[in-house]
Amino acid sequence: MLRSGTLEKMATGVAILLIVVGIFANRYQVMGIGLTVINSYIESVLTVRTNNRSFEDIFLENNLEYIDGLIGINDLMFELEEIIKESTFPMPNLGVDIEAKMERLRNFDYLRTQFYVADWNTGLLPSDVDVDAFLHADLTIDTEPPRGPRVLIFHTHSTEMFADSNHNNPMDGVIGLGAHLAEILERQYGIPTLHDTTRYDIVDGVSMRMGAYERMEPYIRRILEDNPTIEIVIDLHRDGLPEGMPPMISYINGQRAARIMFVNGLSRRRNNDDVLEPVPWLPNPYLRDNLAFSFQLQMSANRLYPGIARRVYLKAFRYSLHLMPRSTLIEVGAQNNTMQEAHNSIPHLAAIIADVILP
């Protein structure tokens, strides 16, 4: 009779072979058949628990040498690891017992792989992150007069919806989440919040995501000019996962809550020689401030609600993050989450934000 460890290794080898074939067939994209195989594989392996070691540990330990040189830290590994961590295996709680884990956090390789995940065409540099400085940065808002909004919430992609959304009703998507978040920040935490519902991805009544960031910027800059008390800028989205992947869920107080993800744009990409270089037409003078802000938000999330936050996702471009030092892009759930799951996360997201920005 084959032992479970042998079965796992055999299944892992088959899955890796299929993944590699899929990558060669369509570089940096996962084919539909590959997703089906991965999902079936995950379902089968999640039924096997091995001496308190997660499948992710086994998978990476046994197979990373075969795929790291081919695809590096890219969307495929990112999605695979995130699905495995969804709920069956707990997320590492970096926010508890900080003193005991500070040395691990100061280890760049550990931080790069356990706290962050980078898209395939960009990467984090040791000079980007100063853990001690980030932890001790004062990111609190001014609660003294003059009166006015301190937080701005908007949606570059206002048409992002959920599995059971009515696509003709903007409130069924991220705009509804923004209204919910603004209400809780105001009512429960006393944080004056402005919610902009302008639809930057609608042109002449037609959905058009291309150019949404360029259309958004002059409007948001005008809002910031007209409301100089604003200190925090939140571009609220929902993620888009490849079809066939299960929703990412965290269970909090018995409720299914869509997992959240903080995103940083590094304005940096890999050139043809695989060397990281700045994107010259997308400067972001606030990159370090953005990274400090997402770092504290992630630490707060891990401490208050272990498992609700996916790792901080690093992308090559800058999105809306150059508008202010304390700017963040937040993904709440994905298209395969229900509206209720997404809204269940909002009180927790509000608590995380308040934990970081209130004096």
Contacts in CASP RR format, 6 or more apart in sequence:
PFRMAT RR
TARGET T0000
AUTHOR 0000-0000-0000
METHOD contacts of the structure
MODEL  1
MLRSGTLEKMATGVAILLIVVGIFANRYQVMGIGLTVINSYIESVLTVRT
NNRSFEDIFLENNLEYIDGLIGINDLMFELEEIIKESTFPMPNLGVDIEA
KMERLRNFDYLRTQFYVADWNTGLLPSDVDVDAFLHADLTIDTEPPRGPR
VLIFHTHSTEMFADSNHNNPMDGVIGLGAHLAEILERQYGIPTLHDTTRY
DIVDGVSMRMGAYERMEPYIRRILEDNPTIEIVIDLHRDGLPEGMPPMIS
YINGQRAARIMFVNGLSRRRNNDDVLEPVPWLPNPYLRDNLAFSFQLQMS
ANRLYPGIARRVYLKAFRYSLHLMPRSTLIEVGAQNNTMQEAHNSIPHLA
AIIADVILP
2 10 0 8 1.000
4 48 0 8 1.000
4 50 0 8 1.000
5 48 0 8 1.000
5 50 0 8 1.000
7 48 0 8 1.000
8 45 0 8 1.000
8 48 0 8 1.000
8 50 0 8 1.000
8 55 0 8 1.000
8 58 0 8 1.000
9 62 0 8 1.000
11 41 0 8 1.000
11 44 0 8 1.000
11 45 0 8 1.000
12 45 0 8 1.000
12 58 0 8 1.000
12 59 0 8 1.000
12 62 0 8 1.000
12 63 0 8 1.000
13 63 0 8 1.000
14 41 0 8 1.000
15 37 0 8 1.000
15 38 0 8 1.000
15 41 0 8 1.000
16 63 0 8 1.000
16 66 0 8 1.000
16 67 0 8 1.000
18 34 0 8 1.000
18 37 0 8 1.000
19 30 0 8 1.000
19 34 0 8 1.000
19 37 0 8 1.000
19 38 0 8 1.000
19 67 0 8 1.000
19 76 0 8 1.000
20 66 0 8 1.000
20 67 0 8 1.000
20 70 0 8 1.000
22 30 0 8 1.000
22 31 0 8 1.000
22 33 0 8 1.000
22 34 0 8 1.000
23 30 0 8 1.000
23 70 0 8 1.000
23 71 0 8 1.000
23 76 0 8 1.000
25 31 0 8 1.000
28 71 0 8 1.000
28 74 0 8 1.000
28 75 0 8 1.000
28 120 0 8 1.000
30 38 0 8 1.000
30 75 0 8 1.000
30 76 0 8 1.000
30 79 0 8 1.000
30 242 0 8 1.000
32 242 0 8 1.000
32 243 0 8 1.000
35 242 0 8 1.000
35 243 0 8 1.000
35 244 0 8 1.000
35 245 0 8 1.000
36 244 0 8 1.000
38 80 0 8 1.000
39 244 0 8 1.000
39 245 0 8 1.000
39 246 0 8 1.000
42 55 0 8 1.000
42 80 0 8 1.000
42 83 0 8 1.000
42 84 0 8 1.000
45 55 0 8 1.000
46 55 0 8 1.000
46 84 0 8 1.000
46 88 0 8 1.000
48 55 0 8 1.000
50 58 0 8 1.000
54 84 0 8 1.000
54 85 0 8 1.000
54 89 0 8 1.000
55 84 0 8 1.000
55 89 0 8 1.000
56 81 0 8 1.000
56 84 0 8 1.000
56 85 0 8 1.000
56 89 0 8 1.000
59 80 0 8 1.000
59 84 0 8 1.000
67 77 0 8 1.000
71 77 0 8 1.000
71 120 0 8 1.000
72 120 0 8 1.000
73 113 0 8 1.000
73 117 0 8 1.000
73 118 0 8 1.000
73 120 0 8 1.000
73 123 0 8 1.000
74 119 0 8 1.000
74 120 0 8 1.000
75 119 0 8 1.000
75 120 0 8 1.000
78 117 0 8 1.000
78 119 0 8 1.000
78 313 0 8 1.000
79 241 0 8 1.000
79 242 0 8 1.000
79 245 0 8 1.000
81 117 0 8 1.000
82 117 0 8 1.000
82 248 0 8 1.000
82 310 0 8 1.000
82 311 0 8 1.000
83 245 0 8 1.000
83 246 0 8 1.000
83 248 0 8 1.000
85 91 0 8 1.000
85 310 0 8 1.000
86 246 0 8 1.000
86 248 0 8 1.000
86 249 0 8 1.000
86 259 0 8 1.000
87 249 0 8 1.000
87 250 0 8 1.000
87 251 0 8 1.000
90 306 0 8 1.000
90 307 0 8 1.000
91 302 0 8 1.000
91 306 0 8 1.000
91 307 0 8 1.000
91 309 0 8 1.000
92 114 0 8 1.000
92 302 0 8 1.000
93 302 0 8 1.000
93 303 0 8 1.000
93 306 0 8 1.000
93 307 0 8 1.000
94 101 0 8 1.000
94 105 0 8 1.000
94 114 0 8 1.000
94 115 0 8 1.000
94 298 0 8 1.000
94 299 0 8 1.000
94 302 0 8 1.000
95 101 0 8 1.000
95 299 0 8 1.000
95 302 0 8 1.000
95 303 0 8 1.000
96 302 0 8 1.000
96 303 0 8 1.000
96 306 0 8 1.000
98 135 0 8 1.000
98 299 0 8 1.000
102 131 0 8 1.000
104 110 0 8 1.000
105 111 0 8 1.000
105 115 0 8 1.000
105 131 0 8 1.000
106 131 0 8 1.000
106 132 0 8 1.000
108 126 0 8 1.000
108 129 0 8 1.000
111 129 0 8 1.000
111 131 0 8 1.000
112 118 0 8 1.000
112 124 0 8 1.000
114 311 0 8 1.000
115 295 0 8 1.000
115 298 0 8 1.000
115 311 0 8 1.000
115 312 0 8 1.000
116 124 0 8 1.000
116 311 0 8 1.000
116 312 0 8 1.000
116 313 0 8 1.000
116 314 0 8 1.000
117 310 0 8 1.000
117 311 0 8 1.000
117 312 0 8 1.000
117 313 0 8 1.000
117 314 0 8 1.000
118 124 0 8 1.000
118 313 0 8 1.000
118 314 0 8 1.000
119 313 0 8 1.000
119 314 0 8 1.000
119 315 0 8 1.000
119 316 0 8 1.000
121 269 0 8 1.000
121 270 0 8 1.000
121 316 0 8 1.000
122 265 0 8 1.000
122 266 0 8 1.000
122 268 0 8 1.000
122 269 0 8 1.000
122 270 0 8 1.000
122 276 0 8 1.000
122 314 0 8 1.000
122 315 0 8 1.000
122 316 0 8 1.000
123 266 0 8 1.000
123 268 0 8 1.000
123 270 0 8 1.000
123 276 0 8 1.000
123 314 0 8 1.000
124 266 0 8 1.000
124 314 0 8 1.000
125 276 0 8 1.000
128 266 0 8 1.000
128 287 0 8 1.000
128 288 0 8 1.000
128 291 0 8 1.000
129 291 0 8 1.000
129 295 0 8 1.000
131 295 0 8 1.000
133 292 0 8 1.000
134 291 0 8 1.000
134 292 0 8 1.000
134 295 0 8 1.000
134 296 0 8 1.000
135 295 0 8 1.000
135 296 0 8 1.000
135 299 0 8 1.000
137 292 0 8 1.000
137 296 0 8 1.000
139 292 0 8 1.000
139 293 0 8 1.000
139 296 0 8 1.000
139 326 0 8 1.000
139 356 0 8 1.000
139 357 0 8 1.000
140 356 0 8 1.000
140 357 0 8 1.000
140 358 0 8 1.000
140 359 0 8 1.000
141 150 0 8 1.000
141 151 0 8 1.000
141 191 0 8 1.000
141 231 0 8 1.000
141 232 0 8 1.000
141 357 0 8 1.000
141 358 0 8 1.000
141 359 0 8 1.000
142 150 0 8 1.000
142 229 0 8 1.000
142 231 0 8 1.000
143 150 0 8 1.000
143 358 0 8 1.000
143 359 0 8 1.000
146 229 0 8 1.000
147 192 0 8 1.000
147 229 0 8 1.000
148 192 0 8 1.000
148 227 0 8 1.000
148 229 0 8 1.000
149 192 0 8 1.000
149 193 0 8 1.000
149 194 0 8 1.000
149 227 0 8 1.000
149 229 0 8 1.000
149 230 0 8 1.000
150 191 0 8 1.000
150 192 0 8 1.000
150 193 0 8 1.000
150 229 0 8 1.000
150 230 0 8 1.000
150 231 0 8 1.000
150 232 0 8 1.000
150 357 0 8 1.000
151 182 0 8 1.000
151 185 0 8 1.000
151 191 0 8 1.000
151 192 0 8 1.000
151 193 0 8 1.000
151 194 0 8 1.000
151 230 0 8 1.000
151 231 0 8 1.000
151 232 0 8 1.000
151 233 0 8 1.000
151 234 0 8 1.000
151 353 0 8 1.000
151 357 0 8 1.000
152 193 0 8 1.000
152 194 0 8 1.000
152 196 0 8 1.000
152 220 0 8 1.000
152 223 0 8 1.000
152 224 0 8 1.000
152 227 0 8 1.000
152 230 0 8 1.000
152 232 0 8 1.000
152 233 0 8 1.000
152 234 0 8 1.000
153 178 0 8 1.000
153 181 0 8 1.000
153 182 0 8 1.000
153 193 0 8 1.000
153 194 0 8 1.000
153 195 0 8 1.000
153 196 0 8 1.000
153 234 0 8 1.000
153 236 0 8 1.000
154 195 0 8 1.000
154 196 0 8 1.000
154 197 0 8 1.000
154 198 0 8 1.000
154 216 0 8 1.000
154 220 0 8 1.000
154 223 0 8 1.000
154 233 0 8 1.000
154 234 0 8 1.000
154 235 0 8 1.000
154 236 0 8 1.000
154 320 0 8 1.000
155 174 0 8 1.000
155 175 0 8 1.000
155 178 0 8 1.000
155 196 0 8 1.000
155 197 0 8 1.000
155 199 0 8 1.000
155 200 0 8 1.000
155 235 0 8 1.000
155 236 0 8 1.000
155 237 0 8 1.000
156 200 0 8 1.000
156 201 0 8 1.000
156 212 0 8 1.000
156 213 0 8 1.000
156 216 0 8 1.000
156 235 0 8 1.000
156 237 0 8 1.000
156 319 0 8 1.000
156 320 0 8 1.000
157 174 0 8 1.000
157 200 0 8 1.000
157 201 0 8 1.000
157 209 0 8 1.000
157 212 0 8 1.000
157 237 0 8 1.000
158 170 0 8 1.000
158 174 0 8 1.000
158 175 0 8 1.000
158 197 0 8 1.000
158 198 0 8 1.000
158 199 0 8 1.000
158 200 0 8 1.000
158 201 0 8 1.000
158 202 0 8 1.000
159 167 0 8 1.000
159 170 0 8 1.000
159 199 0 8 1.000
159 201 0 8 1.000
159 202 0 8 1.000
159 207 0 8 1.000
159 209 0 8 1.000
160 173 0 8 1.000
160 174 0 8 1.000
160 237 0 8 1.000
160 238 0 8 1.000
160 335 0 8 1.000
161 167 0 8 1.000
161 172 0 8 1.000
161 173 0 8 1.000
161 174 0 8 1.000
161 238 0 8 1.000
161 335 0 8 1.000
162 172 0 8 1.000
162 173 0 8 1.000
162 238 0 8 1.000
162 333 0 8 1.000
162 335 0 8 1.000
162 337 0 8 1.000
162 338 0 8 1.000
162 339 0 8 1.000
162 341 0 8 1.000
162 342 0 8 1.000
163 247 0 8 1.000
163 335 0 8 1.000
163 336 0 8 1.000
163 337 0 8 1.000
163 338 0 8 1.000
163 339 0 8 1.000
164 338 0 8 1.000
164 339 0 8 1.000
165 172 0 8 1.000
165 173 0 8 1.000
165 339 0 8 1.000
166 172 0 8 1.000
170 176 0 8 1.000
170 197 0 8 1.000
170 199 0 8 1.000
171 179 0 8 1.000
172 339 0 8 1.000
173 238 0 8 1.000
173 339 0 8 1.000
173 342 0 8 1.000
174 236 0 8 1.000
174 237 0 8 1.000
174 238 0 8 1.000
174 332 0 8 1.000
175 197 0 8 1.000
177 236 0 8 1.000
177 238 0 8 1.000
177 332 0 8 1.000
177 342 0 8 1.000
177 343 0 8 1.000
177 346 0 8 1.000
178 195 0 8 1.000
178 236 0 8 1.000
178 346 0 8 1.000
179 195 0 8 1.000
179 197 0 8 1.000
180 343 0 8 1.000
180 346 0 8 1.000
181 193 0 8 1.000
181 195 0 8 1.000
181 234 0 8 1.000
181 236 0 8 1.000
181 346 0 8 1.000
181 349 0 8 1.000
181 350 0 8 1.000
182 193 0 8 1.000
182 194 0 8 1.000
182 195 0 8 1.000
184 346 0 8 1.000
184 347 0 8 1.000
184 350 0 8 1.000
185 191 0 8 1.000
185 193 0 8 1.000
185 350 0 8 1.000
185 353 0 8 1.000
185 354 0 8 1.000
186 192 0 8 1.000
186 193 0 8 1.000
188 350 0 8 1.000
188 354 0 8 1.000
189 350 0 8 1.000
189 354 0 8 1.000
189 358 0 8 1.000
191 354 0 8 1.000
191 357 0 8 1.000
191 358 0 8 1.000
192 229 0 8 1.000
194 223 0 8 1.000
194 227 0 8 1.000
194 230 0 8 1.000
196 219 0 8 1.000
196 220 0 8 1.000
196 223 0 8 1.000
198 216 0 8 1.000
198 219 0 8 1.000
200 212 0 8 1.000
200 213 0 8 1.000
200 215 0 8 1.000
200 216 0 8 1.000
200 219 0 8 1.000
201 207 0 8 1.000
201 208 0 8 1.000
201 209 0 8 1.000
201 212 0 8 1.000
202 208 0 8 1.000
203 215 0 8 1.000
213 319 0 8 1.000
213 320 0 8 1.000
216 320 0 8 1.000
217 320 0 8 1.000
217 323 0 8 1.000
220 233 0 8 1.000
220 320 0 8 1.000
220 323 0 8 1.000
221 323 0 8 1.000
223 230 0 8 1.000
224 230 0 8 1.000
224 233 0 8 1.000
224 323 0 8 1.000
224 324 0 8 1.000
230 324 0 8 1.000
231 324 0 8 1.000
231 326 0 8 1.000
231 357 0 8 1.000
232 324 0 8 1.000
232 326 0 8 1.000
232 327 0 8 1.000
232 328 0 8 1.000
232 353 0 8 1.000
232 357 0 8 1.000
233 320 0 8 1.000
233 323 0 8 1.000
233 324 0 8 1.000
233 326 0 8 1.000
233 327 0 8 1.000
233 328 0 8 1.000
234 327 0 8 1.000
234 328 0 8 1.000
234 329 0 8 1.000
234 330 0 8 1.000
234 353 0 8 1.000
235 319 0 8 1.000
235 320 0 8 1.000
235 321 0 8 1.000
235 327 0 8 1.000
235 328 0 8 1.000
235 329 0 8 1.000
235 330 0 8 1.000
236 330 0 8 1.000
236 332 0 8 1.000
237 329 0 8 1.000
237 330 0 8 1.000
237 331 0 8 1.000
237 332 0 8 1.000
238 258 0 8 1.000
238 331 0 8 1.000
238 332 0 8 1.000
238 333 0 8 1.000
238 334 0 8 1.000
238 335 0 8 1.000
238 337 0 8 1.000
238 342 0 8 1.000
239 261 0 8 1.000
239 331 0 8 1.000
239 333 0 8 1.000
239 334 0 8 1.000
239 335 0 8 1.000
240 334 0 8 1.000
240 335 0 8 1.000
241 248 0 8 1.000
241 334 0 8 1.000
241 335 0 8 1.000
241 336 0 8 1.000
244 336 0 8 1.000
245 336 0 8 1.000
246 336 0 8 1.000
247 258 0 8 1.000
247 333 0 8 1.000
247 334 0 8 1.000
247 336 0 8 1.000
247 337 0 8 1.000
247 338 0 8 1.000
247 341 0 8 1.000
248 258 0 8 1.000
248 259 0 8 1.000
248 310 0 8 1.000
248 333 0 8 1.000
248 334 0 8 1.000
248 337 0 8 1.000
249 256 0 8 1.000
249 257 0 8 1.000
249 258 0 8 1.000
249 259 0 8 1.000
249 337 0 8 1.000
249 341 0 8 1.000
250 256 0 8 1.000
250 257 0 8 1.000
250 258 0 8 1.000
250 259 0 8 1.000
250 305 0 8 1.000
250 307 0 8 1.000
250 308 0 8 1.000
250 345 0 8 1.000
251 257 0 8 1.000
252 305 0 8 1.000
252 308 0 8 1.000
252 344 0 8 1.000
252 348 0 8 1.000
255 344 0 8 1.000
256 340 0 8 1.000
256 341 0 8 1.000
256 344 0 8 1.000
257 308 0 8 1.000
257 341 0 8 1.000
257 344 0 8 1.000
257 345 0 8 1.000
257 348 0 8 1.000
258 332 0 8 1.000
258 333 0 8 1.000
258 334 0 8 1.000
258 337 0 8 1.000
258 341 0 8 1.000
258 342 0 8 1.000
258 344 0 8 1.000
258 345 0 8 1.000
259 307 0 8 1.000
259 308 0 8 1.000
259 309 0 8 1.000
259 310 0 8 1.000
259 333 0 8 1.000
259 345 0 8 1.000
260 301 0 8 1.000
260 308 0 8 1.000
260 309 0 8 1.000
260 310 0 8 1.000
260 330 0 8 1.000
260 331 0 8 1.000
260 332 0 8 1.000
260 333 0 8 1.000
260 345 0 8 1.000
260 348 0 8 1.000
260 349 0 8 1.000
261 309 0 8 1.000
261 310 0 8 1.000
261 311 0 8 1.000
261 312 0 8 1.000
261 313 0 8 1.000
261 330 0 8 1.000
261 331 0 8 1.000
261 333 0 8 1.000
262 294 0 8 1.000
262 297 0 8 1.000
262 298 0 8 1.000
262 309 0 8 1.000
262 312 0 8 1.000
262 313 0 8 1.000
262 328 0 8 1.000
262 329 0 8 1.000
262 330 0 8 1.000
263 294 0 8 1.000
263 312 0 8 1.000
263 313 0 8 1.000
263 314 0 8 1.000
263 315 0 8 1.000
263 319 0 8 1.000
263 328 0 8 1.000
263 329 0 8 1.000
263 330 0 8 1.000
263 331 0 8 1.000
264 287 0 8 1.000
264 290 0 8 1.000
264 291 0 8 1.000
264 294 0 8 1.000
264 312 0 8 1.000
264 313 0 8 1.000
264 314 0 8 1.000
264 315 0 8 1.000
264 321 0 8 1.000
264 329 0 8 1.000
265 284 0 8 1.000
265 287 0 8 1.000
265 290 0 8 1.000
265 314 0 8 1.000
265 315 0 8 1.000
265 316 0 8 1.000
265 317 0 8 1.000
265 318 0 8 1.000
265 319 0 8 1.000
265 321 0 8 1.000
265 329 0 8 1.000
266 287 0 8 1.000
266 314 0 8 1.000
266 315 0 8 1.000
266 316 0 8 1.000
266 318 0 8 1.000
267 278 0 8 1.000
267 279 0 8 1.000
267 282 0 8 1.000
267 283 0 8 1.000
267 284 0 8 1.000
267 287 0 8 1.000
267 316 0 8 1.000
267 317 0 8 1.000
267 318 0 8 1.000
267 322 0 8 1.000
268 276 0 8 1.000
268 277 0 8 1.000
268 278 0 8 1.000
268 279 0 8 1.000
268 316 0 8 1.000
269 276 0 8 1.000
269 277 0 8 1.000
269 279 0 8 1.000
269 316 0 8 1.000
270 276 0 8 1.000
270 277 0 8 1.000
271 277 0 8 1.000
279 316 0 8 1.000
279 317 0 8 1.000
279 318 0 8 1.000
282 317 0 8 1.000
282 318 0 8 1.000
282 322 0 8 1.000
283 318 0 8 1.000
283 322 0 8 1.000
284 290 0 8 1.000
284 318 0 8 1.000
284 321 0 8 1.000
284 322 0 8 1.000
285 322 0 8 1.000
286 321 0 8 1.000
286 322 0 8 1.000
286 324 0 8 1.000
286 325 0 8 1.000
286 327 0 8 1.000
287 321 0 8 1.000
289 325 0 8 1.000
289 326 0 8 1.000
290 321 0 8 1.000
290 325 0 8 1.000
290 326 0 8 1.000
290 327 0 8 1.000
290 328 0 8 1.000
293 325 0 8 1.000
293 326 0 8 1.000
293 327 0 8 1.000
293 328 0 8 1.000
293 356 0 8 1.000
294 312 0 8 1.000
294 328 0 8 1.000
295 312 0 8 1.000
296 356 0 8 1.000
297 328 0 8 1.000
297 352 0 8 1.000
297 353 0 8 1.000
297 356 0 8 1.000
298 309 0 8 1.000
298 311 0 8 1.000
298 312 0 8 1.000
300 352 0 8 1.000
300 355 0 8 1.000
300 356 0 8 1.000
301 307 0 8 1.000
301 308 0 8 1.000
301 309 0 8 1.000
301 352 0 8 1.000
302 309 0 8 1.000
304 348 0 8 1.000
304 351 0 8 1.000
304 352 0 8 1.000
304 355 0 8 1.000
305 348 0 8 1.000
305 351 0 8 1.000
305 352 0 8 1.000
308 345 0 8 1.000
308 348 0 8 1.000
313 331 0 8 1.000
319 329 0 8 1.000
320 327 0 8 1.000
320 329 0 8 1.000
321 327 0 8 1.000
321 328 0 8 1.000
321 329 0 8 1.000
326 357 0 8 1.000
330 349 0 8 1.000
332 342 0 8 1.000
332 345 0 8 1.000
332 346 0 8 1.000
332 349 0 8 1.000
333 341 0 8 1.000
333 342 0 8 1.000
333 345 0 8 1.000
END
